[in-house]
Amino acid sequence: MLKEEITPIDIKRIFDKYDTKIKYLERLFAQTDLYLAIPRSIVGIDSCIIDTWNYRVSKDILREMFFHSEKYLSGIKCKNDIDFLIDDWNRNNLGVIEWPFSAANFDGYVARLNRRTEFSEEDKDNILAEEVIKFRRIKDINTKRNDYIESLIVLYNKNLIPTFRHNRGLDYYINGEPFDQKVSRGVGKAFKDEFGDGYYNIAINHPELVAKSLYENQDEERFDDDPRIYVVYLDDNISSDTIKQAIIDTDFNNPIEIDFEYRHSNRNILLHRTHCYILLLHN
């Protein structure tokens, strides 16, 4: 936990390069009146970061530095990109913003289209071309949304320490604890099957059930019960303003406690305990 100490693993996760570490130490020394020489070697710099770690002061310095970083500035800029891309979608009369197919089921989608005898070969080509265009555009919109979300979560929550690099498995430290941001296009088939036609309102009123279902139905190849921030799209047509308000309304000081069972490939059903935050995006 960063509130007690910082480890070499944490340093690798937080800092993106040598220069960022140097700038951090310079600011730390200036604010804490430490009169120390900054080492020049990577090993020496990392040891210095560990030895002089001060959670409260270090958190504020890292946050301030992050707000001037390329990662943050490009994420905040995505607001304009999101608004432009949605307006451009509407200008081109592409209909409702929703996924035409999943990437994993593209072969199945094409096979079903090929079986449609009421369409000519040219018609099928045109239909597929339009659906691929929609897929590409939604993929671009969601990439921008996710970068925007990451920057806004840091901006509006002073208890978060950001990471300057893109890490697999970790995006923020919340109150000193590492959290991974996971994005889901929806609540998942299992949740819909369990709650039927009323799943949408149940998800909004009971986000803890959504989180529990997502933990329970993850692929075993990537299974873990680590703390997460789940970003779940209940609707595809989500504006930048909706994203901002949802983040402001989410309490990132009180995670949801989750107990869930998971059937592992060895057929053992194990009980897991974790905690998470969930950001439900809907209109």
C-alpha positions as CSV (number, residue, x, y, z in Angstrom):
1,M,0.0,0.0,0.0
2,L,1.4,3.4,-1.0
3,K,0.2,5.0,2.2
4,E,2.9,3.0,4.0
5,E,5.7,2.7,1.4
6,I,6.5,2.6,-2.3
7,T,8.2,-0.5,-3.8
8,P,10.3,-1.0,-6.9
9,I,7.2,-2.5,-8.6
10,D,5.2,0.5,-7.8
11,I,7.9,2.8,-9.2
12,K,7.9,0.8,-12.4
13,R,4.1,1.1,-12.7
14,I,3.9,4.8,-11.9
15,F,6.8,6.4,-13.7
16,D,7.2,6.3,-17.4
17,K,10.8,7.5,-17.8
18,Y,14.0,8.7,-16.2
19,D,13.1,12.4,-16.6
20,T,9.8,12.0,-14.8
21,K,11.6,10.5,-11.8
22,I,14.1,13.4,-11.7
23,K,11.4,16.0,-11.9
24,Y,9.4,14.3,-9.1
25,L,12.5,14.2,-6.8
26,E,13.3,17.8,-7.5
27,R,9.8,18.9,-6.6
28,L,9.7,16.7,-3.5
29,F,13.0,18.0,-2.2
30,A,11.9,21.6,-2.8
31,Q,8.6,21.1,-0.9
32,T,10.1,19.1,2.0
33,D,13.3,21.1,2.4
34,L,15.4,18.0,1.8
35,Y,18.9,18.9,0.8
36,L,20.0,15.7,-0.9
37,A,21.9,15.1,-4.1
38,I,19.9,13.3,-6.8
39,P,21.6,10.2,-7.9
40,R,22.3,9.8,-11.6
41,S,21.8,6.0,-12.0
42,I,18.4,4.4,-12.3
43,V,19.1,2.1,-9.3
44,G,20.1,5.1,-7.2
45,I,17.1,7.2,-8.3
46,D,14.7,4.4,-7.4
47,S,16.3,3.9,-4.0
48,C,16.0,7.7,-3.4
49,I,12.3,7.6,-4.3
50,I,11.8,4.7,-1.8
51,D,13.8,6.3,1.0
52,T,12.1,9.7,0.7
53,W,8.6,8.6,0.0
54,N,5.9,10.7,1.7
55,Y,2.5,9.6,0.7
56,R,0.6,12.9,1.2
57,V,3.2,15.1,-0.3
58,S,4.2,12.6,-3.0
59,K,0.6,12.1,-4.1
60,D,0.0,15.8,-4.6
61,I,3.3,16.2,-6.6
62,L,2.5,13.3,-8.8
63,R,-1.0,14.5,-9.5
64,E,0.2,18.0,-10.4
65,M,2.9,16.5,-12.7
66,F,0.3,14.3,-14.3
67,F,-1.9,17.2,-15.2
68,H,0.9,18.5,-17.4
69,S,1.7,15.1,-19.0
70,E,0.9,14.0,-22.5
71,K,-1.2,11.1,-21.2
72,Y,-3.6,13.4,-19.3
73,L,-3.7,16.2,-21.9
74,S,-4.5,13.8,-24.8
75,G,-7.2,12.2,-22.6
76,I,-8.9,15.5,-21.8
77,K,-8.7,16.5,-25.5
78,C,-10.8,13.5,-26.3
79,K,-13.9,15.4,-25.2
80,N,-13.8,17.4,-28.4
81,D,-13.0,14.3,-30.4
82,I,-15.9,12.3,-28.9
83,D,-18.4,15.2,-29.7
84,F,-17.0,15.5,-33.2
85,L,-17.2,11.8,-33.9
86,I,-20.8,11.5,-32.7
87,D,-21.9,14.5,-34.7
88,D,-20.1,13.1,-37.8
89,W,-21.9,9.8,-37.2
90,N,-25.2,11.6,-37.3
91,R,-24.3,13.8,-40.3
92,N,-23.6,10.6,-42.2
93,N,-27.0,9.1,-41.2
94,L,-25.5,5.9,-39.8
95,G,-28.5,5.4,-37.5
96,V,-28.4,4.4,-33.9
97,I,-24.9,4.1,-32.4
98,E,-24.7,0.5,-31.5
99,W,-22.3,-2.4,-32.3
100,P,-23.3,-4.2,-35.5
101,F,-21.5,-7.3,-34.4
102,S,-18.8,-8.4,-31.9
103,A,-15.2,-8.8,-33.1
104,A,-15.2,-12.4,-31.8
105,N,-18.4,-13.2,-33.8
106,F,-17.4,-11.5,-37.1
107,D,-17.2,-14.9,-38.9
108,G,-20.6,-15.8,-37.7
109,Y,-22.1,-12.5,-38.8
110,V,-20.7,-12.9,-42.3
111,A,-21.9,-16.5,-42.5
112,R,-25.5,-15.5,-41.5
113,L,-25.3,-12.6,-44.1
114,N,-24.2,-15.1,-46.8
115,R,-27.2,-17.3,-46.1
116,R,-29.6,-14.4,-46.7
117,T,-31.0,-15.5,-50.1
118,E,-33.2,-12.3,-50.5
119,F,-30.0,-10.2,-51.1
120,S,-27.9,-10.1,-54.2
121,E,-24.1,-10.5,-53.9
122,E,-23.8,-6.7,-54.4
123,D,-26.3,-6.1,-51.7
124,K,-24.4,-8.3,-49.3
125,D,-21.2,-6.4,-50.1
126,N,-22.8,-3.1,-49.4
127,I,-24.4,-4.2,-46.2
128,L,-21.1,-5.6,-44.9
129,A,-19.2,-2.5,-45.9
130,E,-21.6,-0.3,-44.0
131,E,-21.5,-2.5,-40.9
132,V,-17.7,-2.6,-40.9
133,I,-17.7,1.2,-41.2
134,K,-20.0,1.4,-38.1
135,F,-17.8,-1.0,-36.2
136,R,-14.6,1.0,-37.0
137,R,-16.3,4.3,-36.0
138,I,-17.7,2.9,-32.7
139,K,-14.3,1.4,-31.9
140,D,-12.7,4.9,-32.4
141,I,-15.4,6.6,-30.3
142,N,-15.0,4.2,-27.4
143,T,-11.2,4.4,-27.5
144,K,-11.5,8.2,-27.1
145,R,-14.2,7.7,-24.4
146,N,-12.0,5.4,-22.4
147,D,-9.0,7.8,-22.5
148,Y,-11.3,10.6,-21.5
149,I,-12.7,8.6,-18.6
150,E,-9.2,7.8,-17.2
151,S,-8.2,11.5,-17.3
152,L,-11.5,12.7,-15.7
153,I,-11.4,10.1,-12.9
154,V,-8.0,11.4,-11.8
155,L,-9.1,15.0,-12.2
156,Y,-12.1,14.8,-10.0
157,N,-10.7,12.5,-7.3
158,K,-7.9,13.8,-5.1
159,N,-7.4,10.5,-3.5
160,L,-6.0,9.0,-6.7
161,I,-2.4,8.6,-7.8
162,P,-2.3,8.2,-11.6
163,T,0.2,6.2,-13.6
164,F,2.3,8.0,-16.3
165,R,2.6,4.8,-18.4
166,H,0.0,2.4,-19.8
167,N,0.1,-0.7,-17.6
168,R,-1.6,-4.0,-18.1
169,G,-3.4,-4.7,-14.9
170,L,-3.1,-1.3,-13.2
171,D,-4.4,2.2,-14.0
172,Y,-4.6,4.1,-10.6
173,Y,-3.8,3.9,-7.0
174,I,-6.9,4.8,-5.0
175,N,-6.2,5.6,-1.3
176,G,-2.9,4.0,-1.9
177,E,-4.3,0.7,-3.3
178,P,-3.8,-0.4,-7.0
179,F,-6.9,-0.6,-9.2
180,D,-7.2,-1.9,-12.8
181,Q,-9.8,-0.2,-15.1
182,K,-11.8,-2.7,-17.1
183,V,-14.2,-1.6,-19.8
184,S,-17.3,-3.7,-20.7
185,R,-19.6,-3.1,-23.7
186,G,-22.5,-4.1,-21.5
187,V,-23.6,-6.1,-18.5
188,G,-23.0,-9.4,-20.3
189,K,-25.1,-12.3,-21.5
190,A,-25.2,-14.0,-18.1
191,F,-26.6,-10.9,-16.4
192,K,-29.3,-10.6,-19.1
193,D,-30.2,-14.2,-18.9
194,E,-30.5,-14.0,-15.1
195,F,-32.7,-10.9,-14.9
196,G,-34.5,-11.0,-18.2
197,D,-36.2,-8.0,-19.7
198,G,-35.8,-6.0,-16.5
199,Y,-32.0,-6.2,-16.5
200,Y,-31.5,-2.6,-17.5
201,N,-33.3,-1.0,-14.5
202,I,-31.9,-3.7,-12.2
203,A,-28.4,-2.8,-13.3
204,I,-28.9,0.9,-12.6
205,N,-30.5,0.2,-9.2
206,H,-28.0,-2.5,-8.2
207,P,-24.6,-1.9,-9.7
208,E,-23.1,-4.4,-7.2
209,L,-25.0,-7.2,-9.0
210,V,-23.4,-6.1,-12.3
211,A,-19.9,-6.1,-10.8
212,K,-20.5,-9.6,-9.2
213,S,-21.7,-11.0,-12.5
214,L,-18.7,-9.6,-14.4
215,Y,-16.3,-11.1,-11.9
216,E,-18.1,-14.5,-12.0
217,N,-18.2,-14.7,-15.8
218,Q,-14.6,-13.6,-16.8
219,D,-12.5,-15.9,-18.9
220,E,-10.3,-18.1,-16.8
221,E,-7.2,-17.3,-19.0
222,R,-7.3,-13.8,-17.6
223,F,-9.0,-14.6,-14.3
224,D,-8.1,-12.6,-11.2
225,D,-10.0,-11.2,-8.2
226,D,-7.9,-8.0,-8.0
227,P,-9.6,-4.7,-7.2
228,R,-11.1,-3.1,-10.3
229,I,-12.8,-0.1,-11.7
230,Y,-15.5,-1.4,-14.0
231,V,-16.7,1.0,-16.8
232,V,-19.9,-0.5,-18.1
233,Y,-21.8,0.8,-21.1
234,L,-25.5,0.2,-20.7
235,D,-26.1,2.4,-23.8
236,D,-23.8,2.9,-26.8
237,N,-24.8,6.5,-27.5
238,I,-23.0,8.1,-24.6
239,S,-21.9,11.7,-24.8
240,S,-18.9,13.3,-23.2
241,D,-21.2,15.3,-20.9
242,T,-22.8,12.1,-19.7
243,I,-19.4,10.6,-18.9
244,K,-18.3,13.6,-17.0
245,Q,-21.5,13.7,-14.8
246,A,-21.3,9.9,-14.1
247,I,-17.7,10.3,-12.8
248,I,-18.7,13.3,-10.7
249,D,-21.6,11.3,-9.2
250,T,-19.4,8.2,-8.4
251,D,-18.0,8.0,-4.9
252,F,-14.4,6.8,-5.3
253,N,-13.9,6.6,-1.5
254,N,-16.2,3.7,-0.8
255,P,-15.7,0.6,-3.0
256,I,-18.3,-2.1,-3.4
257,E,-17.4,-5.3,-1.5
258,I,-17.9,-8.4,-3.7
259,D,-18.1,-12.0,-2.7
260,F,-18.4,-14.3,-5.8
261,E,-18.0,-17.9,-6.7
262,Y,-16.0,-19.0,-9.7
263,R,-15.9,-22.4,-11.4
264,H,-12.3,-23.1,-12.3
265,S,-11.2,-25.4,-15.1
266,N,-10.3,-28.1,-12.6
267,R,-14.1,-28.0,-11.7
268,N,-13.4,-26.6,-8.3
269,I,-15.9,-23.9,-7.3
270,L,-14.0,-21.4,-5.1
271,L,-15.3,-18.4,-3.2
272,H,-13.4,-15.2,-3.9
273,R,-13.6,-11.8,-2.1
274,T,-12.7,-8.5,-3.6
275,H,-13.8,-4.9,-3.9
276,C,-14.3,-2.6,-6.8
277,Y,-15.9,0.6,-8.2
278,I,-18.4,0.5,-11.0
279,L,-19.1,3.4,-13.4
280,L,-22.4,2.7,-15.2
281,L,-22.8,4.7,-18.4
282,H,-26.4,5.2,-19.5
283,N,-28.8,7.8,-20.9
